[in-house]
Amino acid sequence: MSESIDAIELEIPARIADLEFRISVPRDWKPIEPPAEEVDFSQPGNFFPLLLVAAPWAAVVLTVAVRPGFEEGTLQDWSLYLLDSQGIRPTEFGLATIGNVQGLIGQGRQQQDDTWLQIRFAFFEDGGRLVHLGLFAPEALSASLDAVWRTALQSFVLARPQGQNTPLGPGLGISPQPEVKVPEVEAVAVPEAPQPEPASPELVSPEPVSPEPLHPDAPQFTEGDFGHYAKSDDLATLDPEHPVNARLRDQGVGFVPNLLETDVEAKTAKLGAGAIQATIRVALGWFVNDDGRRTVVLDPDGKIQISLGLVPTEGQSIDGILDAIEAEATQSYSNPEFLRLEDGGISALAIRNIVVDNEPVEQVHMLTPWAQDTAMLRARVTADPPSMRFAANYADLILKSVEYGRE
C-alpha cells in the first residue's frame, strides 16, 4: 500500500522565462520567498529559484529552479555535470516522467560540514529552459520523505510547455536497488533478488563453509565470533581508496561507511551504517558499501552478498511482510521452496531451489525490530548453496551487533 500525504496544490506564477507551473506539497510545509536578486547565468551551476518550501520540523527543503540550457550535450550530460559541480554523486539515476514532461530523476549524497544530506533531484529541458526539482534532507530523515517526493513529481504540471529539444541521453540505469558486484572478481555473480535468511543450521545447506586459518598460529574462533568470518587480517577492504571501493564510488553505487572502531586481534571493525541509521560490526576482509538506502556487505570472492535495509511496516505484521516476500518469490521463480523460523528475536524466511542468471542460489530474509516501529530492519542474504549456512550465520551476527543512537 502506497503511503499518501495531506497535500495542497500550489500555483506558481511565471517569475522568469514564462515558467508557470503547479505542484503539490505537504499542507503544513511553509513557502519561503525566493530571493529577488538577479542570477549570473554565466556561472554554469547557477539557477534562478522559482519555489522554496520548507518542512516545519526539520531542515528539509523542496525546491524548483531554472537556468538556460547549455549549447551542447544531452540532458544526462548536463545533469551529471551539475551534480558533480555540487559534490553530489548519484546513487539512483534514470529516465522518468515528471508530471507532463519527460526528464531524469534520481538520488545522491552530499556532505555539508559534518552532515550527510540525501539529495533527491529531477531535471528536464523545455524550450531551452533547464528546470531542476530538488528535495534536500539529512540522511537520518530521508527515508520518511518518499511520499513527499513522489507527490511532487506526479503533480508537477508545466502551464505552457514549449517542447523538449534536447536529447535525454541513454540514462545510467542506476536503480533504487542496484546489484552491487565486486569488480574484477571472476567468481559467482551475486544477484539482487528477494533474499531470505536462516537463523539456524536447519534453514540451509548442512555443511558450513569457513575460511582456512590465515596463519598456523592464528587464534581459533567459533561461529559466534566475527573472526570466524574474516577474510583478511587488515583493513584494506575498508579503505575508501581501495581499487574496488574507488570503482564502486566512481560508478555512483555508494561509499564505504565511516570506520569508527577496529579490533585487529578479533578481526572486526565497527562502521556507521547510514542507510539503517545505526552502527554495525563486520569481519575484516569484506567490502562494505552504503548508498544511503542500504548497507551492503560483499564477499571478496563474489559468492555472498548481505544487504541491510529498512522495510516500512505500514501497519503490517512480520508475518505480513514475509507473506509479501514469499508471494513475490512465487511469481519470480518456478518451484521455490520456503521455510520460516524465528530465533533470538529474528524472524527468517529461507528460499531454496531457485536459479538466478543460470546459477543455483539460496536466499534468506531476516527481519528484526528497528529503532522505530515505523520500519523493520532487514538483512537480505544471497549466496550459492554451499556458502549459505556460513553467510546466514554471519548475517545473524551482524544484525545482533547493531546499535542505535550512540555514534
N, C-alpha and C positions, 0 to 999 in steps of 0.2 A: 504494500500500500504506500503510495507516494505521500510524502509529507506536504501539507499545504500551509500557507501563511495568511494572516489577515492583512491584505494588501489594499493600497489605494492607487488609482491611476493618476499620474501627473502629466499635464500637457505643457511641454517646454517650448516657448516661442523661439523663433529664429533670432539668435544673437549675432550670428556671423554666417556667411556663405549660404543663406537661405536654408539653414538646418533646423527645421521644426520637427519635433517627434513626440511620441507618447511612450511612457514606460510605467510599469507598476512596481512599487516599493512597499516595504512594510509600513503599516499605518502609523506606527509610533516612532519611525525614524524622522530625523529633523533635517530639512533642507538647509544648506549653507549657501549664502550668497556668493557666487563665484567672483573672484577679483575682476575689476573693471579695466585694469591696465592692458595696454597693447602687448602682443606677443611677438617676439623676434623669430619669425619662421626660418630665418637663415641658419639657425641652430637646429639640426635635424631632429633632436629629441624634444623640441618644444611643441606643446599642444595648447590650444585655446579651450579652457574649461566651459562646458555647457551646463553641467549638473554636478552638484556635490550633495550627497545625502549621508548623514552620519547616524549610526546606531546610538541610542540614548544610554547604553550601559557599558560601552567599551570603545576603544579606539578602532572602530570598524567603519570604513567609508566606501560607498558606492559612487562611482564617478563616470561621466561621459564627457569626452573631449574630442577635438577635431584639429587637424592641420592639413595643409595641402599635401597631396600625394607626391611621390618622387618621380623623376623623369624616366627611370629605367627600373627593370626588375619586376618580380611578381609580388603579390600581396604577402606571400610567405617570406620572400626576401626582406621586404620592408619590416614585417613583424619581428623576425628573428634579429634583425639589426637593432631595432628599437629596444627589444627585450635585453639584448646583450649590453646596450649602452647604459641600461639601468641596473646592471648586475643581476638580472633575473634569468635563471636557467629553466626552461620549460620541462616539467615532468609529464605533462599531457599536452598534446598539440594536434589539431586535426581540423578537417573541413566540417562546417556546420551551418545550419540555418539560424540566423539571428532575426527574429521577427519576420519582416517581409523582405529581407535581403540575405545574400549568401556571404559567408566570410570564414574566418578561422577563430577557433576558441581553444582555450587550454588553461593550464595552471603552472605556477612556478614558485620558486622560493627566492626571497631577498632578505639580506641581513641589514638591519639598521641599528647601529650601535651594538648592543648586546642582545638584541631581539631578532628572532627569525620571523618573517612575515610570510603568510601564504597568499600568493597573488593569483586571483582568477582574472583572466583577460579575454577580450574578444576584439577583433579587428575586421573592418570591412571598408571597401572603397566604393564610392558612389559619385559619379560626375567629377572625378578628380579629387574628391574630398576623402581623406583618410580619417575614419572615425574609430575611436578606441573606447571600449567599455571596460571598467575595472572594478574589482571588489578586493579591498586590502584589509587583512585581518591578521592578528598574531596567530601563529600556528596552533596554539592551545585552544583557540576559539573557532578555528576554521571549519571543523567537521560539522558544526551546527548550522552552517550558512548555505548548505547546498540548495535548499528550497528557495532561499532569497535570490541566489544567482540564477537558478533555473527560471524563476518567475520573471526576473528582469529580462532575460534573453528571449523568453517566449512572448512577452508582452510588448517588446520594442517594436514600434511602428514608425517608420520614416514617412513624414507627411507628404513630401513631394520628391519621390525618387527620380534621379536624373539618368540612371543607367550605369551599370558597372562595366568599366572599360579595361580594368587591369586584370590579367590572369591571376587566378587564385594561387597557382603553384600546385605541385603534386601532393602536398600535405605530408607531414612527417610520419603519420600513423602511430604516434605515441598514444597508447590507450590508457584509460584510468587504471587498468590492472595489467601493465606491460609485463611480458615474460622477461625475467632477468636471467640472462645466461652469462656465465663467466667466459670472456673472450679467450680464444686460442686454447680451448680445452677440448680435446677430441674424445671426451667420454660421452655418456648418455646425456642427450639434451633434455633438461628437466622442463616439462610442460607446466603451464599455469592453468589449472582447472579446478573443479570442486575438490578440495583436499581435506579429508577427514583424518582423525588421529587416534592412535591407541593409547590407553593409559595403563595397559598391562600386556605381557607377552602373548596372551591368548588372541589378541586382536590381529596379529600379523604373523609373518613367517617365523617359524620356531627357532631358526638358527641366527644368533646375533652376529653382527659384523662389527668388529672393532679394530682400530689400528694397532699395528705392531709397536712394541715399545721403541721409542726413538733411540735409546741407548741401553746397553745391557744393565747398567746400574740405575736406570730411570725408576722413579717411585711407582709402585703399583697402585692403581686407582680402581675403585669399584664403579658400578653403573650409576651410583648416586653421586659421583664426583665429576666435575667438569673436566678434570684432567683425563678421564677415560675417553672423552670425545675429542681431545686435542689432536690437531693435525701438524702442529709445529711447536717449537719451544720459544718462539719470539713473537713480536707484534707486527711483523712485516705486512700481514694481510689487512691490518687496521690502519696502515699508513695511507692517508689520502692521495699521496703521490705514487703509490704502488701502480705499476702499469695497468693492472686490471681496474683498480678504483678510478684512476685518471680517465680511462677509456669510458667507463660507465658514466662518469660525471660529464665528460665532453659529449657523450651521446644524449645527454639530458635525462638519463634514467634516475639519478639521485646522487646522494652524497654519503660518505662514511660518517656515522654518528660521532658525536663528541666522545672522546675517551676520557673517562672520569677516574678510573682506578685500575690498577693492574696487580696481579699476584702471579709472578712468573713461576714460582715454585708449584703453585696449584694449577698452573696453566689456564688461568681465567682472567677475564677483563670485564669491567663494568662500563656500560655505554649509556648515553642518554638517547632513548628511542623517541624521537619527536612525534612519529606517527601515532603512537599509543600514549604519549604524554606520561612517560614513566622511564625508569631505568631498568636495564636488564643485564644479566651476566651471560657471557658466551665463552666457549672454549677457544684457546688460541689456535690459529691456523685456518680459521673460517673467514670468508669475506662477509661483510655486513654492509647493507645499503639501505638508505632511508630516503624516500621521495616525498615525505610529508603525509602520505596516505597509508603507507605500510612500511614496516621494517622487515627486510629480507635477510636471512642468514643462508649463505651459499657455500656448499661443499666445493672445495677447490678441485675435486675430482669430477664434478659435474653430475653426480648421482643423486644428490639430495638438495631440496630447497624447502626452507621453513619460512613461511610468510606470516608475520604478526600484524594484525589489523583490528579495527573495531567494526562490529556488526550492530547497527541500531536495533534496539529491541522493538520499538514501535508497538508496544503493548503485547508482543509475542512472548510466549514461554520459551524455555530452552528446547523443549520438545518441538515446539512450532518452528523454531529456527532450523533444527535438524531435519524436520519433515520437509522444509523447503529445499534444503541442500540435497536430500535424498531424491526428491521429485526431479530436481534439475539433473542429477546424475542419471536417473532412469531414462530421461529424454536424450541424454548425450551419449550413452553407451548401450551396447546391445544386450549384454547379460551381466550387469554388475551384481556383486554380492555385498550385502550390508551387514554390519554388526555394530551394536551400540553398547556402550559401557560407561559407568560413572565410577570414578575412583579419586579419592583425595580432593574433592571439590572441583574436579574436571570432568565434564561430560564429553564423550567422544563418539564419533561416527566414523567407522572404517569402511572403505570401499575397496573391494578387490575384484579380480577377474576383469580388468579393463585394459584397453590398449589405446595409447596416445602416440601419434606420429609413428605408427607401426612398432612401437615398443611397449612391452607389458610393464605396467606401473601399478603401484598401490598408493592410495591417498587416505589421509586422515584429517578430519576437522576436530579440533579440540576447543571447547568453549569453557570459559571461566569468568566470574564476575569482574567487571571493570571498576574503576574508581567511582563512577556514577552509574545509576541504574538506567540511564538512557541508552546504554550500549553494553554489549558483551565483548570481552577480549577473545579473539580467535587466533589460534595457531593453525595454519594450513600447511600440511606436510605432504610433499610429493617425493617418492623415491622408487627406484627399481625394487622388485620384491626382496632380493637378498639383503638390501640395506634398510628395509623399512623398520624393523624392530629397533635397530640402532638409532635411526632417525627419530622415531617416535619417542623413545626414552630420552633422547637429547632435548627434543621439543618440550617434553614434560618438565625437564629440569629448568629450561629457560623460563617457562611460564611460572614456575614456583619461585623464581628469583626476582620476579617483577616487584618493584617498589614505586609507590606514588608519593608525590609531594615532598620529596627530600632534596633532590638536586634539580 
